[in-house]
Amino acid sequence: MKHIWNQKTSPKLKDFLWRVVSKAIPVSSNLATRGVPAFPCKRCGGVEDDTHVEDCNVIIENLDGTEYLGRTLKVNFADKPKPNKEPLYPETEYKLFVGNLSWTVTSESLAGAFRECGEVVGARVVYDGDTGKSRGYGFVCYSSKAEMETALESLDGLELEGRAIRVNLAQGKKY
C-alpha cells in the first residue's frame, strides 16, 4: 500500500482506496499465524510472503483504470516506467523562480507580468494539492538566456497584485 498513495493524496481518496483494496483482496497480515516467515518487500516496502506480490498485482489489476470522482486512477508499482510523462507547462533551461506571490496571482497573470521582458514560454503558479490554494511561488520560463537575465534584473522587487515579488534563478529539486 505504500506506493498506492503519498503524502499529497487527499484523505478522502486514501479512505476510498483503502476500502476498495481491503475488499478487493485479503492483504497478507497474519503471517505468523500461518507459519510463513515475513520479510520486507523489495518492490513496495510492505511485508512480503508467498502471496504478497500476487496480492499487489491483483490490487493493481482491480484499481488501475477505475473511475473516482470523474477521474481515471493510475495504479502501478512505483518502479514501473511511466510512459511519455508530459510536463505541466512548457519548460526551457531559462527558468526563473518567483516567490512572495500574492494568493490572487494566477499562472496567466504571472506570465503577463513577465512578458514585458521577453517571450514567456511557460509560467506556473504552484498550488497546494490538498487545499487548492496558492503556495505563494511559481516559475517562469523564457526562450532565451538574455530575456531571462533581463527579467531577473528588472522584475525582482516589482509589486505584483499588492506584493513585492522575489525573482531568482530556478534551481533543480533538492532531495
C-alpha positions as CSV (number, residue, x, y, z in Angstrom):
1,M,0.0,0.0,0.0
2,K,3.0,2.3,0.4
3,H,3.1,3.4,-3.2
4,I,-0.7,3.5,-3.9
5,W,-0.8,6.9,-2.2
6,N,1.6,9.5,-0.9
7,Q,1.7,12.5,1.5
8,K,-0.1,14.7,-1.0
9,T,-3.0,12.3,-1.6
10,S,-6.3,13.6,-0.1
11,P,-7.7,11.8,2.9
12,K,-11.0,11.1,1.0
13,L,-9.0,9.3,-1.7
14,K,-6.9,7.4,0.8
15,D,-10.1,6.2,2.6
16,F,-11.7,5.2,-0.8
17,L,-8.6,3.3,-1.9
18,W,-8.3,1.5,1.5
19,R,-11.9,0.4,1.3
20,V,-11.6,-0.8,-2.3
21,V,-8.3,-2.6,-1.6
22,S,-9.4,-4.3,1.5
23,K,-12.5,-5.6,-0.3
24,A,-10.5,-6.5,-3.4
25,I,-8.2,-8.9,-1.7
26,P,-7.3,-10.0,1.8
27,V,-3.9,-8.4,2.1
28,S,-1.5,-10.8,3.9
29,S,-1.4,-9.5,7.5
30,N,-1.5,-12.7,9.7
31,L,1.8,-14.3,8.5
32,A,2.8,-15.6,11.9
33,T,-0.4,-17.4,12.4
34,R,0.0,-19.2,9.1
35,G,3.7,-20.0,9.9
36,V,5.0,-18.0,7.0
37,P,8.2,-16.1,7.6
38,A,7.9,-12.3,6.7
39,F,10.5,-10.1,5.2
40,P,10.4,-6.6,3.6
41,C,9.1,-6.5,0.0
42,K,11.7,-5.1,-2.3
43,R,9.1,-3.6,-4.6
44,C,6.7,-1.7,-2.3
45,G,8.3,-1.8,1.2
46,G,5.4,-3.8,2.7
47,V,5.7,-7.2,4.3
48,E,6.3,-9.9,1.7
49,D,5.3,-13.5,1.9
50,D,4.4,-16.2,-0.7
51,T,1.3,-14.3,-1.8
52,H,2.3,-10.7,-1.3
53,V,3.4,-9.9,-4.9
54,E,0.4,-11.7,-6.2
55,D,-1.8,-9.6,-3.8
56,C,-0.2,-6.4,-5.2
57,N,-0.8,-7.4,-8.8
58,V,-4.4,-8.2,-8.1
59,I,-4.9,-4.8,-6.4
60,I,-3.3,-3.1,-9.4
61,E,-5.5,-5.1,-11.8
62,N,-8.6,-4.2,-9.8
63,L,-7.9,-0.5,-9.4
64,D,-5.9,0.6,-12.4
65,G,-8.2,2.4,-14.8
66,T,-11.2,2.7,-12.5
67,E,-13.0,6.0,-12.1
68,Y,-13.0,8.1,-8.9
69,L,-14.8,11.5,-8.8
70,G,-14.7,11.7,-12.6
71,R,-11.0,10.9,-12.9
72,T,-9.3,7.7,-14.1
73,L,-7.0,6.2,-11.5
74,K,-3.5,5.1,-12.5
75,V,-2.2,2.4,-10.1
76,N,1.1,0.6,-10.6
77,F,4.4,-0.4,-8.9
78,A,6.5,2.7,-8.2
79,D,9.4,1.4,-10.2
80,K,7.3,0.8,-13.3
81,P,8.3,3.3,-16.0
82,K,5.7,6.0,-16.7
83,P,5.2,6.4,-20.5
84,N,5.7,9.8,-22.0
85,K,5.0,12.0,-19.0
86,E,4.1,15.4,-20.3
87,P,5.4,18.5,-18.3
88,L,2.7,20.5,-16.5
89,Y,3.7,23.6,-18.6
90,P,6.3,24.3,-21.3
91,E,9.7,24.5,-19.8
92,T,13.1,25.6,-21.0
93,E,16.6,25.8,-19.4
94,Y,16.0,29.5,-18.9
95,K,13.8,29.2,-15.8
96,L,13.2,31.6,-13.0
97,F,11.8,31.1,-9.5
98,V,9.3,33.7,-8.5
99,G,8.5,34.0,-4.7
100,N,6.3,36.1,-2.4
101,L,3.4,35.9,-4.8
102,S,0.0,37.2,-3.7
103,W,-2.6,34.5,-3.2
104,T,-4.6,36.0,-6.1
105,V,-1.8,35.7,-8.7
106,T,-2.6,33.1,-11.4
107,S,-0.4,31.4,-13.9
108,E,-1.8,33.7,-16.6
109,S,-1.3,36.9,-14.6
110,L,2.2,35.8,-13.7
111,A,3.0,35.2,-17.4
112,G,1.5,38.6,-18.3
113,A,3.7,40.4,-15.8
114,F,6.9,38.7,-17.2
115,R,6.1,39.2,-20.9
116,E,7.4,42.8,-20.8
117,C,10.9,41.3,-20.6
118,G,10.6,38.8,-23.5
119,E,8.9,35.7,-24.8
120,V,7.4,33.7,-21.9
121,V,7.5,30.1,-23.0
122,G,5.6,28.9,-19.8
123,A,4.6,30.1,-16.4
124,R,3.1,28.3,-13.5
125,V,1.9,29.2,-10.0
126,V,2.3,26.2,-7.6
127,Y,-0.9,25.2,-5.7
128,D,-1.3,23.0,-2.6
129,G,-2.7,19.6,-3.6
130,D,-5.0,19.3,-0.6
131,T,-6.4,22.8,-0.2
132,G,-6.1,24.1,-3.8
133,K,-4.6,27.4,-2.5
134,S,-1.6,29.0,-3.9
135,R,1.7,28.2,-2.2
136,G,2.9,31.7,-2.9
137,Y,5.5,30.9,-5.5
138,G,5.8,29.9,-9.2
139,F,8.1,29.5,-12.1
140,V,8.5,31.4,-15.4
141,C,10.5,30.1,-18.5
142,Y,11.9,32.2,-21.3
143,S,13.0,31.3,-24.8
144,S,16.5,32.9,-24.3
145,K,19.1,33.5,-21.7
146,A,19.1,37.2,-22.4
147,E,15.4,37.5,-21.8
148,M,15.7,35.6,-18.6
149,E,18.6,37.8,-17.3
150,T,16.6,41.0,-18.2
151,A,13.6,39.7,-16.2
152,L,15.9,38.7,-13.3
153,E,17.4,42.2,-13.1
154,S,14.3,44.3,-13.8
155,L,11.5,42.4,-12.1
156,D,13.0,41.4,-8.7
157,G,11.2,43.5,-6.2
158,L,8.4,44.5,-8.6
159,E,5.0,44.9,-6.9
160,L,2.5,42.4,-8.4
161,E,-1.1,42.4,-7.1
162,G,0.0,44.1,-3.9
163,R,3.2,42.3,-3.0
164,A,6.9,42.8,-3.9
165,I,7.9,39.6,-5.7
166,R,11.3,37.9,-5.4
167,V,12.9,36.7,-8.6
168,N,15.8,34.2,-8.7
169,L,17.3,31.6,-11.0
170,A,15.4,28.4,-10.5
171,Q,17.4,25.5,-9.1
172,G,16.8,21.8,-9.5
173,K,14.8,19.9,-7.0
174,K,16.5,19.3,-3.6
175,Y,16.1,15.9,-2.1
